[in-house]
Amino acid sequence: TLGRGEVELFIGADSGSDFGTKPFPKVGKIGGADAKNNPTKHTTGWHTDFQENFTIQLSGIKKWTLRRGNIRHPIRATTPHYCREASVVENQLKVARMSRKNYGFEYDDNNTLGEEKEIYLYPGDVLYFPSGMWHKVESVEAGVSMNVSLMGTTWASLVCNSLQHLLLGQDERWREVVTFRPPNASANHSGGDDGVARLQKLLGELPEIIRKFTTESGGAISLMPPALCYPQRRSGEVEEEEEKWIEELQRIGEDADSDVDEAASDSVCIDGDENGADMTNEEVDEADHMTWGIVVSLDDFVGPPGWSSDEPSNASLVKNPLASLIPMAIVTTPVTGSDIPNNGPKKYILNVNYAGNEMCESHVRVVLETIDHIDLMDWYIGCESKAIDAGKLYCEVKGLVKSTEEKLDLSRTSSDERYAGSVPPTALFYYGYFSWNKK
């Protein structure tokens, strides 16, 4: 995935409830109540978010006041309503001023565009407000609302993270820790270890690395495989889980109409189990096992409408340098202590574009299950272990390589000839292991 989301439930109270009756600090608007104008009404002061937001009013009534901000696609929020710590102000301002040099921390005409607009949300209403939109919220009637915040990946992050993955696998020098020893720092290194010169040399090689990646290794499609552009249709099982989740939200809204405090104490989890917090360790382990990755049949996979993996004319097969295959058995055997039976389907884990973030989370991760293509998949994994490009080998076997300089220097076996000349299964194109490069 190229994004993530958060779901929050908000309990809004009016002046007749216990919320907001305690005194608030004099500086700023803290804790969700506007201490200056109405200390007994639940209010969130002016601020912006960096996420794309959808709010769903489940019960009660809220008044939203909105005004356009003058920074498009912000990467940090502006939160004068929440905190006055100097570090927070500095962090938000330095990032905002990358886009607008005179940006301030307060809600005023300097940071906004246009006029204020007021909107009232009633039960069942849904409001979308984009990132960077200044807004404040007031509870007119006690109730519950749900906010869905979506955080996508910027083009800059996608390119830079992918480039990091590429460089880390390109040359061990890129994996070295940054060090610098000043000249004459020791007798053994009288010339010093000039980190700036080392960096300059690496940067000098960067244009050629990027050129080869964009022209010979898939370029953009290796960064954004079809799985990220053409989503698969949802299965009936997923739709059933979504219906359960919607029913749970409706129940919460009904409870909130009669008792806001009771709704606030309800336990909710995404998979529809209201008692999720009380699950045993065994149940948690089982849930983790059941949801650990998408399992796709490699043998009968059909791509979504509007997408095709058919080989174009005058095209070469490209193996994505950001993708890797791992047999499931290698991953599970050390954990379970038992081998997976040799008969029956075999599973493989495909990860794409994962070394550009601290947690090594994959942009695409899928478990591929097959009976018909076991030998072929094992051969692809063997090519990876020998640093052989299966895409280039396909082009050589098919006679698509015209220049002798491009031919692979290896002694092919009969299995190489057999598997290298096979068009890969459709799912490997969809999930980004292979692609076609039109010449």
C-alpha positions as CSV (number, residue, x, y, z in Angstrom):
1,T,0.0,0.0,0.0
2,L,1.0,3.6,-0.5
3,G,-1.0,5.0,2.4
4,R,-2.5,4.3,5.8
5,G,-5.5,5.5,7.7
6,E,-6.8,6.1,11.2
7,V,-10.3,5.9,12.6
8,E,-11.4,7.9,15.6
9,L,-14.6,8.2,17.5
10,F,-15.5,11.6,19.0
11,I,-17.9,12.1,21.9
12,G,-19.5,15.6,21.6
13,A,-21.2,17.1,24.6
14,D,-23.5,20.2,24.9
15,S,-23.8,22.5,27.9
16,G,-26.2,20.2,29.7
17,S,-23.5,17.5,30.1
18,D,-20.6,17.0,32.5
19,F,-18.1,17.7,29.7
20,G,-16.4,21.0,29.8
21,T,-17.5,22.1,33.3
22,K,-13.9,21.9,34.7
23,P,-11.8,25.0,34.4
24,F,-9.3,25.1,31.5
25,P,-5.9,26.8,31.2
26,K,-6.0,30.5,30.2
27,V,-3.5,30.2,27.4
28,G,-4.9,28.7,24.2
29,K,-7.7,26.3,23.7
30,I,-6.8,23.0,25.4
31,G,-8.6,19.7,25.8
32,G,-11.4,20.4,23.2
33,A,-13.1,23.3,25.0
34,D,-13.0,26.9,24.0
35,A,-12.1,28.5,27.4
36,K,-12.5,32.1,26.1
37,N,-15.9,32.1,24.5
38,N,-17.9,29.2,26.0
39,P,-16.3,27.1,28.6
40,T,-19.4,24.9,29.0
41,K,-19.7,23.8,25.4
42,H,-17.5,21.2,23.7
43,T,-15.5,23.0,21.0
44,T,-12.4,22.3,19.0
45,G,-10.5,25.5,18.2
46,W,-9.1,26.5,14.8
47,H,-6.5,24.2,13.3
48,T,-5.5,22.4,10.2
49,D,-4.7,18.7,9.5
50,F,-2.3,17.2,7.1
51,Q,-4.5,14.2,6.4
52,E,-7.4,13.9,4.0
53,N,-10.4,13.6,6.4
54,F,-13.9,12.2,6.2
55,T,-16.2,12.7,9.2
56,I,-19.4,10.8,9.7
57,Q,-22.1,12.1,12.1
58,L,-23.6,9.1,13.9
59,S,-25.8,11.0,16.3
60,G,-26.2,14.5,17.7
61,I,-25.5,17.7,15.8
62,K,-22.2,19.5,15.1
63,K,-21.4,22.9,13.7
64,W,-18.3,23.1,11.5
65,T,-16.7,26.4,10.5
66,L,-14.3,26.0,7.6
67,R,-11.8,28.3,5.7
68,R,-9.3,27.5,3.0
69,G,-5.7,27.4,4.0
70,N,-3.0,28.8,1.7
71,I,-0.7,25.7,1.7
72,R,-1.7,22.9,-0.6
73,H,-0.7,19.4,0.3
74,P,0.8,20.2,3.7
75,I,3.0,17.6,5.3
76,R,2.4,18.8,8.8
77,A,-0.6,20.2,10.6
78,T,-1.0,23.6,12.3
79,T,-2.4,23.2,15.8
80,P,-2.6,26.5,17.7
81,H,-5.7,25.0,19.5
82,Y,-3.8,22.1,21.1
83,C,-0.3,23.0,22.3
84,R,2.0,25.9,23.0
85,E,5.2,24.0,23.4
86,A,8.0,25.8,21.5
87,S,9.2,22.6,19.9
88,V,5.8,21.9,18.4
89,V,5.5,25.4,17.0
90,E,9.1,25.3,15.6
91,N,8.5,21.9,13.9
92,Q,5.2,22.9,12.3
93,L,6.5,26.3,11.2
94,K,9.8,25.2,9.7
95,V,7.9,22.6,7.5
96,A,5.1,25.0,6.5
97,R,7.6,27.7,5.5
98,M,9.1,25.3,3.0
99,S,5.9,26.1,1.0
100,R,5.1,29.6,2.2
101,K,7.9,31.7,3.7
102,N,5.7,34.0,5.8
103,Y,3.4,31.4,7.2
104,G,2.4,31.9,10.8
105,F,1.2,29.7,13.6
106,E,-2.2,31.4,14.2
107,Y,-5.5,31.4,12.4
108,D,-5.6,34.7,10.6
109,D,-5.9,36.2,7.1
110,N,-2.1,35.6,6.5
111,N,-2.6,31.9,6.6
112,T,-6.0,31.6,4.9
113,L,-7.9,32.3,1.7
114,G,-11.5,33.2,1.0
115,E,-14.3,33.5,3.5
116,E,-15.5,31.3,6.4
117,K,-18.2,28.8,5.8
118,E,-20.5,27.2,8.3
119,I,-21.9,23.7,8.0
120,Y,-24.2,21.7,10.3
121,L,-23.9,18.0,10.4
122,Y,-26.9,15.8,11.4
123,P,-27.0,12.1,11.9
124,G,-26.2,10.3,8.7
125,D,-24.3,13.3,7.2
126,V,-20.8,12.8,5.8
127,L,-18.3,15.6,5.3
128,Y,-15.0,15.5,3.4
129,F,-12.5,18.2,4.3
130,P,-9.1,18.2,2.6
131,S,-5.7,18.5,4.1
132,G,-4.7,22.1,5.0
133,M,-8.3,23.3,5.5
134,W,-8.6,25.5,8.6
135,H,-11.6,24.4,10.7
136,K,-13.2,24.5,14.1
137,V,-16.0,22.3,15.5
138,E,-18.7,22.9,18.0
139,S,-21.1,20.3,19.5
140,V,-24.6,21.8,19.2
141,E,-26.3,18.6,20.4
142,A,-24.6,15.8,22.3
143,G,-23.7,12.8,20.1
144,V,-21.0,10.7,18.5
145,S,-19.1,11.2,15.2
146,M,-16.5,9.1,13.5
147,N,-13.5,10.6,11.7
148,V,-11.5,8.7,9.1
149,S,-8.1,10.2,8.3
150,L,-6.2,9.1,5.2
151,M,-2.5,9.6,5.0
152,G,-1.1,9.0,1.5
153,T,2.5,8.8,0.2
154,T,3.9,11.9,-1.6
155,W,5.6,11.6,-4.9
156,A,8.8,12.7,-3.3
157,S,8.6,10.0,-0.7
158,L,7.7,7.3,-3.2
159,V,10.7,8.2,-5.4
160,C,13.2,8.8,-2.6
161,N,12.2,5.6,-0.7
162,S,12.4,3.5,-3.8
163,L,15.8,5.0,-4.7
164,Q,17.0,4.1,-1.2
165,H,15.9,0.5,-1.8
166,L,17.7,0.4,-5.1
167,L,20.9,1.9,-3.7
168,L,21.1,-0.4,-0.7
169,G,21.0,-3.4,-3.0
170,Q,23.2,-1.8,-5.6
171,D,26.6,-1.5,-3.9
172,E,27.8,-2.2,-0.4
173,R,29.3,1.3,-0.3
174,W,25.8,2.8,-0.1
175,R,25.2,0.7,3.1
176,E,28.2,2.0,4.9
177,V,27.7,4.3,7.9
178,V,28.5,7.9,7.3
179,T,31.9,8.7,8.9
180,F,34.5,11.4,8.6
181,R,38.1,11.6,9.9
182,P,39.7,15.0,9.6
183,P,43.1,15.2,7.9
184,N,46.1,14.3,10.1
185,A,43.8,12.8,12.7
186,S,46.2,9.9,13.1
187,A,49.6,8.7,11.9
188,N,48.0,5.8,10.0
189,H,45.6,8.0,8.2
190,S,47.6,11.1,7.5
191,G,45.4,12.0,4.5
192,G,42.2,11.6,6.6
193,D,39.0,9.9,5.6
194,D,37.4,12.6,3.5
195,G,33.7,11.8,3.9
196,V,32.8,14.7,1.6
197,A,35.0,13.3,-1.2
198,R,33.5,9.8,-0.7
199,L,30.0,11.3,-0.9
200,Q,30.8,13.3,-4.0
201,K,32.0,10.1,-5.7
202,L,28.8,8.2,-4.9
203,L,26.7,11.1,-6.1
204,G,28.7,11.1,-9.4
205,E,27.5,7.6,-10.0
206,L,23.9,8.4,-9.2
207,P,22.7,9.7,-12.6
208,E,23.8,6.5,-14.4
209,I,22.1,4.3,-11.7
210,I,18.9,6.3,-12.2
211,R,19.2,6.2,-16.0
212,K,19.5,2.4,-16.1
213,F,16.6,2.0,-13.7
214,T,14.3,4.2,-15.7
215,T,15.2,2.8,-19.1
216,E,16.1,-0.9,-18.4
217,S,14.5,-1.9,-15.1
218,G,10.9,-0.8,-15.5
219,G,11.2,2.7,-14.1
220,A,7.8,4.1,-12.9
221,I,6.0,0.7,-13.2
222,S,8.5,-0.9,-10.9
223,L,7.7,1.8,-8.3
224,M,3.9,1.6,-8.9
225,P,3.0,-2.0,-9.9
226,P,-0.5,-2.6,-11.3
227,A,-1.7,-3.8,-7.9
228,L,-1.4,-0.3,-6.7
229,C,-3.2,1.2,-9.7
230,Y,-5.9,-1.4,-10.5
231,P,-7.4,-2.7,-7.2
232,Q,-8.8,-6.1,-7.3
233,R,-12.6,-6.5,-6.7
234,R,-13.4,-7.3,-3.1
235,S,-14.3,-10.8,-2.2
236,G,-17.6,-11.8,-0.6
237,E,-15.9,-12.5,2.7
238,V,-14.5,-8.9,2.8
239,E,-17.8,-7.4,2.0
240,E,-19.4,-9.4,4.8
241,E,-16.9,-8.1,7.3
242,E,-17.6,-4.6,6.1
243,E,-21.3,-5.1,6.7
244,K,-20.6,-6.2,10.2
245,W,-18.5,-3.1,10.8
246,I,-21.2,-0.8,9.5
247,E,-23.8,-2.5,11.8
248,E,-21.5,-2.0,14.7
249,L,-21.2,1.7,14.0
250,Q,-24.9,2.0,13.7
251,R,-25.3,0.3,17.1
252,I,-22.9,2.8,18.6
253,G,-24.8,5.7,17.2
254,E,-28.1,4.4,18.6
255,D,-26.6,3.9,22.0
256,A,-25.2,7.4,22.0
257,D,-28.7,8.8,21.4
258,S,-29.8,7.5,24.7
259,D,-26.6,7.7,26.8
260,V,-23.4,9.4,25.5
261,D,-21.3,8.1,28.4
262,E,-22.3,4.5,27.7
263,A,-21.3,5.0,24.1
264,A,-18.0,6.4,25.1
265,S,-17.1,3.3,27.1
266,D,-18.0,0.8,24.3
267,S,-15.1,-1.3,23.0
268,V,-14.8,-1.4,19.2
269,C,-12.4,-3.2,17.0
270,I,-12.2,-3.2,13.2
271,D,-13.1,-6.8,12.6
272,G,-16.4,-6.3,14.3
273,D,-15.7,-8.0,17.7
274,E,-16.8,-5.6,20.4
275,N,-15.0,-7.6,23.0
276,G,-11.7,-7.6,21.1
277,A,-9.8,-6.1,24.1
278,D,-10.6,-9.3,26.0
279,M,-9.3,-11.8,23.5
280,T,-7.0,-14.5,24.8
281,N,-3.4,-14.8,23.5
282,E,-4.4,-17.9,21.6
283,E,-7.2,-16.0,19.9
284,V,-4.9,-13.1,19.0
285,D,-2.4,-15.5,17.6
286,E,-5.1,-17.2,15.5
287,A,-6.4,-13.8,14.3
288,D,-2.8,-12.8,13.3
289,H,-2.4,-16.0,11.4
290,M,-5.7,-15.6,9.6
291,T,-4.9,-12.0,8.5
292,W,-1.2,-12.4,7.7
293,G,-1.1,-11.5,4.1
294,I,-3.3,-11.8,1.1
295,V,-3.2,-15.3,-0.4
296,V,-3.7,-15.4,-4.2
297,S,-3.9,-18.4,-6.4
298,L,-1.1,-18.2,-9.0
299,D,-2.7,-20.8,-11.2
300,D,-6.1,-19.2,-11.9
301,F,-5.4,-15.5,-11.2
302,V,-7.4,-13.1,-13.4
303,G,-6.5,-9.4,-13.3
304,P,-9.1,-6.6,-12.8
305,P,-11.0,-5.1,-15.7
306,G,-9.1,-2.6,-17.7
307,W,-5.7,-4.2,-17.1
308,S,-3.8,-6.8,-19.1
309,S,-0.4,-8.6,-18.9
310,D,-0.3,-9.6,-22.6
311,E,3.1,-9.3,-24.1
312,P,3.3,-6.2,-26.4
313,S,5.1,-6.3,-29.7
314,N,8.7,-5.3,-29.6
315,A,8.9,-5.5,-25.8
316,S,11.4,-6.9,-23.3
317,L,10.7,-8.7,-20.1
318,V,11.9,-6.8,-17.0
319,K,12.5,-8.3,-13.6
320,N,11.7,-5.6,-10.9
321,P,14.9,-4.9,-8.9
322,L,12.7,-3.8,-6.0
323,A,11.0,-7.2,-5.8
324,S,11.9,-10.5,-4.1
325,L,10.4,-13.9,-3.7
326,I,10.7,-16.1,-0.6
327,P,9.3,-19.6,-0.2
328,M,6.8,-19.6,2.7
329,A,8.4,-22.7,4.2
330,I,11.7,-20.8,4.8
331,V,9.7,-18.3,6.9
332,T,7.4,-20.6,8.8
333,T,9.6,-23.6,9.5
334,P,11.9,-21.8,12.1
335,V,8.7,-20.6,13.9
336,T,6.6,-23.8,13.8
337,G,9.5,-26.2,14.0
338,S,8.0,-28.4,11.3
339,D,8.4,-28.7,7.6
340,I,5.6,-28.0,5.2
341,P,4.6,-31.2,3.3
342,N,6.1,-31.5,-0.2
343,N,2.8,-32.6,-1.8
344,G,0.0,-30.2,-2.5
345,P,0.1,-26.4,-3.2
346,K,3.2,-24.4,-2.4
347,K,3.3,-20.8,-1.2
348,Y,5.7,-18.0,-2.0
349,I,5.9,-14.5,-0.4
350,L,6.3,-11.7,-2.9
351,N,7.5,-8.3,-1.4
352,V,8.0,-5.2,-3.5
353,N,9.7,-2.0,-2.6
354,Y,10.4,-2.3,1.1
355,A,13.9,-1.2,2.0
356,G,13.2,2.6,1.8
357,N,11.6,2.9,5.2
358,E,12.8,2.2,8.7
359,M,10.4,-0.7,9.4
360,C,11.0,-2.3,5.9
361,E,7.3,-2.4,5.2
362,S,6.5,-3.5,1.7
363,H,4.5,-1.4,-0.7
364,V,3.2,-4.7,-2.1
365,R,3.1,-7.9,-0.2
366,V,1.2,-11.0,-1.3
367,V,1.3,-14.7,-0.7
368,L,1.2,-16.6,-4.0
369,E,-0.1,-20.2,-3.9
370,T,0.4,-22.7,-6.8
371,I,0.4,-26.3,-7.9
372,D,1.1,-25.8,-11.6
373,H,4.0,-23.4,-11.4
374,I,6.1,-24.8,-8.5
375,D,9.1,-25.6,-10.6
376,L,9.0,-22.2,-12.4
377,M,8.7,-20.3,-9.1
378,D,11.6,-22.3,-7.6
379,W,13.6,-21.5,-10.7
380,Y,12.9,-17.7,-10.3
381,I,14.1,-18.0,-6.7
382,G,17.2,-19.8,-7.9
383,C,17.9,-17.0,-10.3
384,E,17.7,-14.5,-7.5
385,S,20.1,-16.5,-5.4
386,K,22.6,-16.4,-8.2
387,A,22.1,-12.8,-9.1
388,I,20.7,-13.8,-12.5
389,D,18.2,-11.5,-14.1
390,A,15.3,-13.8,-15.2
391,G,13.9,-11.0,-17.4
392,K,17.1,-10.6,-19.4
393,L,17.5,-14.4,-19.7
394,Y,14.0,-14.5,-21.2
395,C,14.9,-11.9,-23.7
396,E,18.1,-13.8,-24.6
397,V,16.3,-17.1,-25.1
398,K,13.6,-15.4,-27.2
399,G,16.2,-13.7,-29.3
400,L,15.1,-10.3,-28.2
401,V,18.7,-9.3,-27.3
402,K,20.4,-8.0,-30.4
403,S,23.6,-6.5,-28.9
404,T,26.2,-9.0,-27.8
405,E,27.1,-6.7,-25.0
406,E,23.7,-7.2,-23.4
407,K,23.9,-11.0,-23.4
408,L,24.3,-12.8,-20.1
409,D,27.6,-14.5,-19.4
410,L,26.4,-17.8,-18.0
411,S,26.3,-21.4,-19.0
412,R,22.6,-22.3,-19.4
413,T,21.2,-25.6,-18.5
414,S,18.1,-27.3,-20.1
415,S,16.0,-26.0,-17.3
416,D,17.2,-22.5,-17.9
417,E,16.2,-22.9,-21.6
418,R,12.8,-24.3,-20.5
419,Y,11.8,-21.8,-17.8
420,A,13.5,-18.7,-19.2
421,G,11.4,-19.0,-22.4
422,S,8.1,-19.3,-20.5
423,V,5.9,-16.2,-20.2
424,P,5.5,-15.6,-16.4
425,P,2.1,-16.1,-14.7
426,T,-0.2,-13.2,-14.9
427,A,-0.1,-12.5,-11.1
428,L,3.6,-11.8,-11.2
429,F,2.9,-8.9,-13.6
430,Y,0.0,-7.6,-11.5
431,Y,1.9,-7.6,-8.2
432,G,5.1,-6.2,-9.7
433,Y,7.7,-8.9,-10.0
434,F,7.8,-8.6,-13.8
435,S,6.8,-5.9,-16.3
436,W,7.0,-5.4,-20.1
437,N,9.3,-2.7,-21.3
438,K,8.3,-1.3,-24.7
439,K,11.2,-0.3,-26.8
